[in-house]
Amino acid sequence: MFLAAVMFSTGLLWLMGLRYEFIIYIEIIFGGSFLAALLWDYTRKKKYYCGFMALFDGLDDKTLLAELAEKPGFLDGKLLYQILHLSHKYMNDKLAEAQAMNQEYREYIEMWVHEIKTPITSAHLIIENNKNISTIRIDDELNKIDHFVEQALFYARSTTLEKDFKIEKTTLKTLVQEALKSDSKQIIEARGKPVFVNLDIPVFADRKWCVFIIGQIIANSVKYAKENLILTFEGISFDNGCSLSISDNGIGITEADIPRIFDKGFTGENGRKFGKSTGIGLYLCRKLCRKMNMEISAASSSENGTTVKITFPKENLYA
């Protein structure tokens, strides 16, 4: 449009009989003014949008962008700013709604878990008073149900672990013994033998959550055990903390599955072969370990057993 205006005004001035020098001077004035305005508009917009993107890239929580962004002084920027604030409000409303629904669902799950434990306990008592081959088998299945119910409760609470987190002085031996106690019947049925190596290492940890993690690992060892299961619990102390290694002589995990065993829902070759895996246990262990500033890793090979190592950082050690 500017070029069209230049051509039209040039032709009009030429028809009016002005000298070429005057026409050129007039067009230079118009052109210079246009370019100066264009340059000024480009400079302020570039400065604003570059700062806007730098702010966005520097934010860990991107939802704060609308709150921290400065209001621009040009029209299209103001429109963008207004749209950003409206979308931010809409997003916050939806987020609050989703959080409320999630909270309600989690509370329902926790309530359901506590309620379902009552009939399970009653069923155990009935079986205890009427023991025979059939009721003993039913009791075994009830123990499995109880395990999955407990897993559901810990999964529901894992998103708000900080509200139910208590650090206390304990030892690796205490944690292992409590975990073994809850799975003692399954270990006995698998003809399992626990072996303890250097577990008298003091740590500061949340006993309930750590016992649950160790219990999940023991349950996996029992689930995929071969004859005469041997569970070895070994504690290792080092400068930056300590670790608990839990090893078994079970069927092991294929090398291809090792990188994914902590992924949610991953069952791997063993899960498809035996049909007992949910892909939740180890995922939940890693999730809880990360929230407690701990690390968990696994090493294994097919038919040669599995070793899972839980690392406690130095700040969790009792000095």
C-alpha positions as CSV (number, residue, x, y, z in Angstrom):
1,M,0.0,0.0,0.0
2,F,2.9,2.4,0.7
3,L,4.5,1.6,-2.6
4,A,1.1,2.2,-4.4
5,A,0.7,5.5,-2.6
6,V,4.3,6.5,-3.6
7,M,3.6,5.7,-7.2
8,F,0.2,7.5,-7.2
9,S,1.5,10.7,-5.4
10,T,4.6,10.7,-7.8
11,G,2.3,10.6,-10.8
12,L,0.0,13.3,-9.4
13,L,2.9,15.7,-8.6
14,W,4.3,15.1,-12.0
15,L,1.0,16.0,-13.6
16,M,0.9,19.2,-11.5
17,G,4.1,20.2,-13.2
18,L,6.5,20.1,-10.2
19,R,10.2,19.7,-10.8
20,Y,11.7,16.2,-10.4
21,E,13.9,17.4,-7.5
22,F,10.9,18.5,-5.4
23,I,9.1,15.2,-6.2
24,I,12.1,13.2,-5.1
25,Y,12.5,15.2,-1.9
26,I,8.8,14.8,-1.0
27,E,9.0,11.0,-1.6
28,I,12.2,10.8,0.5
29,I,10.4,12.5,3.4
30,F,7.4,10.2,3.2
31,G,9.6,7.1,2.8
32,G,11.9,8.1,5.7
33,S,8.9,8.7,8.0
34,F,7.4,5.4,7.0
35,L,10.6,3.4,7.6
36,A,11.2,5.2,10.9
37,A,7.7,4.3,12.1
38,L,8.1,0.7,10.9
39,L,11.5,0.4,12.6
40,W,10.2,1.8,15.9
41,D,7.2,-0.6,15.8
42,Y,9.4,-3.6,15.0
43,T,11.9,-2.7,17.8
44,R,9.4,-2.4,20.6
45,K,7.5,-5.5,19.5
46,K,10.7,-7.6,19.2
47,K,11.8,-6.5,22.6
48,Y,8.5,-7.4,24.2
49,Y,8.1,-10.8,22.5
50,C,11.7,-11.8,23.1
51,G,11.2,-11.0,26.8
52,F,8.0,-12.9,26.7
53,M,9.6,-16.0,25.3
54,A,12.5,-15.7,27.7
55,L,10.1,-15.5,30.6
56,F,8.2,-18.6,29.3
57,D,11.4,-20.6,28.8
58,G,12.7,-19.7,32.3
59,L,9.5,-20.7,34.2
60,D,9.3,-24.2,35.7
61,D,5.6,-23.7,36.2
62,K,4.3,-22.5,32.9
63,T,0.9,-21.7,34.3
64,L,2.4,-18.6,36.0
65,L,3.1,-17.0,32.6
66,A,-0.1,-14.9,32.6
67,E,0.6,-13.6,36.1
68,L,4.2,-12.6,35.4
69,A,4.0,-11.2,31.9
70,E,4.0,-7.4,31.5
71,K,1.1,-5.7,29.7
72,P,2.3,-4.3,26.3
73,G,1.7,-0.9,25.0
74,F,0.6,-1.8,21.4
75,L,-2.8,-3.0,20.3
76,D,-2.2,-6.5,19.1
77,G,-0.1,-7.2,22.2
78,K,-2.9,-6.0,24.4
79,L,-5.3,-8.4,22.6
80,L,-2.8,-11.3,23.1
81,Y,-2.4,-10.3,26.8
82,Q,-6.2,-10.3,27.3
83,I,-6.6,-13.7,25.6
84,L,-3.8,-15.1,27.7
85,H,-5.4,-14.0,31.0
86,L,-8.8,-15.3,29.9
87,S,-7.4,-18.7,29.0
88,H,-5.4,-18.7,32.2
89,K,-8.5,-18.2,34.2
90,Y,-10.3,-20.9,32.3
91,M,-7.4,-23.3,32.8
92,N,-7.3,-22.5,36.6
93,D,-11.0,-23.2,36.9
94,K,-10.6,-26.6,35.1
95,L,-7.5,-27.4,37.1
96,A,-9.3,-26.7,40.4
97,E,-12.3,-28.8,39.2
98,A,-9.9,-31.7,38.3
99,Q,-8.1,-31.5,41.6
100,A,-11.4,-31.5,43.5
101,M,-12.5,-34.6,41.6
102,N,-9.2,-36.3,42.1
103,Q,-9.3,-35.5,45.8
104,E,-12.9,-36.9,46.0
105,Y,-11.9,-40.0,44.2
106,R,-8.8,-40.6,46.3
107,E,-10.8,-40.2,49.5
108,Y,-13.4,-42.6,48.2
109,I,-10.6,-45.2,47.4
110,E,-9.1,-44.8,50.9
111,M,-12.6,-45.2,52.5
112,W,-13.3,-48.2,50.3
113,V,-10.0,-49.8,51.3
114,H,-10.7,-49.4,55.0
115,E,-14.2,-50.7,54.6
116,I,-13.2,-53.7,52.5
117,K,-10.7,-54.7,55.2
118,T,-13.5,-55.5,57.6
119,P,-15.1,-58.3,55.6
120,I,-11.6,-59.6,54.7
121,T,-10.7,-59.8,58.4
122,S,-14.0,-61.4,59.2
123,A,-13.4,-64.0,56.5
124,H,-10.0,-64.8,57.9
125,L,-11.6,-65.4,61.4
126,I,-14.3,-67.7,59.9
127,I,-11.6,-69.7,58.1
128,E,-9.5,-69.9,61.3
129,N,-12.5,-71.5,63.1
130,N,-13.3,-73.8,60.2
131,K,-10.0,-75.1,58.9
132,N,-10.0,-77.6,56.1
133,I,-8.3,-77.9,52.7
134,S,-10.8,-75.8,51.0
135,T,-10.9,-73.0,53.6
136,I,-7.1,-72.9,53.7
137,R,-7.0,-72.4,49.9
138,I,-9.6,-69.6,50.3
139,D,-7.5,-68.1,53.0
140,D,-4.5,-68.0,50.5
141,E,-6.7,-66.2,48.0
142,L,-7.9,-63.7,50.7
143,N,-4.2,-62.9,51.4
144,K,-3.7,-62.1,47.8
145,I,-6.8,-59.8,47.9
146,D,-5.5,-58.2,51.0
147,H,-2.2,-57.5,49.3
148,F,-3.8,-55.9,46.3
149,V,-6.1,-53.8,48.6
150,E,-3.1,-52.6,50.5
151,Q,-1.4,-51.7,47.2
152,A,-4.4,-49.7,46.1
153,L,-4.3,-47.8,49.4
154,F,-0.6,-46.9,49.0
155,Y,-1.2,-46.0,45.3
156,A,-4.0,-43.6,46.3
157,R,-1.8,-42.0,49.0
158,S,1.3,-41.8,46.9
159,T,0.2,-38.4,45.3
160,T,0.0,-36.8,48.7
161,L,2.9,-38.6,50.5
162,E,4.2,-35.5,52.1
163,K,1.0,-35.3,54.2
164,D,1.6,-38.8,55.6
165,F,5.4,-38.8,55.9
166,K,7.3,-39.3,59.1
167,I,11.0,-39.6,59.3
168,E,12.3,-41.6,62.3
169,K,15.4,-43.5,63.4
170,T,15.5,-47.1,62.4
171,T,17.8,-49.7,60.8
172,L,17.8,-51.7,57.6
173,K,17.3,-54.9,59.7
174,T,14.1,-53.5,61.3
175,L,12.7,-52.5,57.9
176,V,13.5,-55.9,56.4
177,Q,12.1,-57.9,59.3
178,E,8.8,-55.9,59.3
179,A,8.4,-56.5,55.5
180,L,9.2,-60.3,56.0
181,K,6.6,-60.6,58.7
182,S,3.8,-59.4,56.5
183,D,4.8,-61.8,53.7
184,S,5.9,-64.7,56.0
185,K,3.2,-67.1,54.9
186,Q,3.9,-66.7,51.2
187,I,7.6,-67.1,51.8
188,I,7.1,-70.3,53.8
189,E,4.9,-71.7,51.0
190,A,7.6,-70.9,48.5
191,R,10.1,-72.7,50.8
192,G,11.9,-69.5,51.0
193,K,15.0,-68.8,53.2
194,P,16.0,-65.3,54.1
195,V,19.7,-64.5,54.4
196,F,20.8,-61.3,56.2
197,V,24.1,-59.6,55.5
198,N,25.3,-56.5,57.4
199,L,21.8,-55.0,58.1
200,D,22.7,-53.3,61.3
201,I,23.0,-49.9,59.5
202,P,21.1,-47.1,61.1
203,V,19.0,-44.8,58.8
204,F,16.4,-42.1,59.1
205,A,13.4,-43.1,57.0
206,D,9.7,-43.4,56.9
207,R,9.2,-47.0,58.2
208,K,5.7,-47.5,56.8
209,W,6.5,-46.5,53.2
210,C,9.9,-48.3,53.2
211,V,8.4,-51.5,54.6
212,F,5.8,-51.3,51.8
213,I,8.5,-50.9,49.1
214,I,10.5,-53.8,50.5
215,G,7.3,-55.9,50.7
216,Q,6.6,-55.3,47.0
217,I,10.0,-56.5,46.1
218,I,9.7,-59.6,48.3
219,A,6.2,-60.3,46.8
220,N,7.8,-60.2,43.3
221,S,10.5,-62.6,44.4
222,V,7.9,-65.0,45.7
223,K,5.7,-64.6,42.6
224,Y,8.5,-65.6,40.2
225,A,10.4,-68.0,42.5
226,K,11.9,-71.3,41.5
227,E,12.2,-74.2,43.9
228,N,13.8,-73.4,47.3
229,L,13.7,-69.6,47.1
230,I,16.6,-67.8,48.7
231,L,16.2,-64.1,49.6
232,T,19.4,-62.3,50.4
233,F,19.2,-58.9,52.1
234,E,22.5,-57.1,52.1
235,G,23.3,-53.7,53.5
236,I,26.2,-51.6,52.2
237,S,27.4,-48.3,53.8
238,F,29.4,-45.7,51.9
239,D,30.3,-42.0,52.1
240,N,27.2,-40.7,50.4
241,G,24.7,-42.9,52.2
242,C,23.8,-46.6,52.3
243,S,22.0,-49.2,50.2
244,L,19.9,-52.2,50.7
245,S,20.2,-55.0,48.1
246,I,17.5,-57.6,47.8
247,S,18.5,-60.6,45.8
248,D,16.7,-63.8,44.9
249,N,17.5,-67.0,42.9
250,G,14.2,-66.8,40.9
251,I,13.6,-67.0,37.2
252,G,15.1,-63.5,36.6
253,I,14.2,-60.8,34.1
254,T,15.3,-60.7,30.5
255,E,17.9,-58.1,29.6
256,A,15.5,-56.4,27.2
257,D,12.9,-55.9,29.9
258,I,15.2,-54.4,32.6
259,P,15.1,-50.8,31.4
260,R,11.2,-50.8,31.5
261,I,10.4,-52.8,34.6
262,F,9.7,-49.6,36.6
263,D,7.3,-48.2,34.0
264,K,3.6,-48.1,34.8
265,G,1.7,-51.1,33.5
266,F,4.7,-52.9,32.1
267,T,4.6,-56.6,32.7
268,G,7.3,-57.9,30.4
269,E,8.0,-61.4,29.3
270,N,7.4,-62.9,32.8
271,G,4.1,-61.2,33.2
272,R,2.8,-62.5,29.9
273,K,4.2,-66.0,30.6
274,F,2.8,-66.4,34.2
275,G,-0.2,-64.0,33.9
276,K,0.2,-62.7,37.5
277,S,1.8,-59.3,37.0
278,T,-0.1,-56.0,37.1
279,G,2.8,-53.7,36.3
280,I,2.0,-51.5,39.2
281,G,4.2,-52.8,42.1
282,L,7.6,-51.7,40.9
283,Y,6.2,-48.5,39.3
284,L,4.8,-47.6,42.7
285,C,8.1,-48.4,44.4
286,R,10.0,-46.1,42.1
287,K,7.4,-43.3,42.6
288,L,7.6,-43.5,46.3
289,C,11.4,-43.7,46.3
290,R,11.6,-40.5,44.3
291,K,9.3,-38.7,46.6
292,M,11.5,-39.8,49.6
293,N,14.7,-38.7,47.9
294,M,15.8,-42.4,47.5
295,E,16.9,-44.4,44.4
296,I,15.9,-47.8,43.3
297,S,17.5,-49.9,40.5
298,A,17.5,-53.5,39.4
299,A,19.9,-55.9,37.8
300,S,19.0,-59.4,36.5
301,S,19.4,-61.9,33.7
302,S,17.1,-64.7,32.6
303,E,17.1,-67.7,34.9
304,N,19.8,-66.2,37.2
305,G,17.7,-64.3,39.7
306,T,17.2,-60.6,40.3
307,T,18.8,-58.0,42.5
308,V,16.9,-54.8,43.5
309,K,18.9,-52.1,45.2
310,I,17.4,-49.3,47.3
311,T,19.8,-46.4,48.0
312,F,19.3,-44.1,51.0
313,P,21.0,-40.7,50.6
314,K,23.5,-39.4,53.2
315,E,21.0,-37.0,54.8
316,N,18.8,-40.0,55.6
317,L,21.6,-41.7,57.5
318,Y,21.7,-41.5,61.3
319,A,25.0,-39.9,62.1
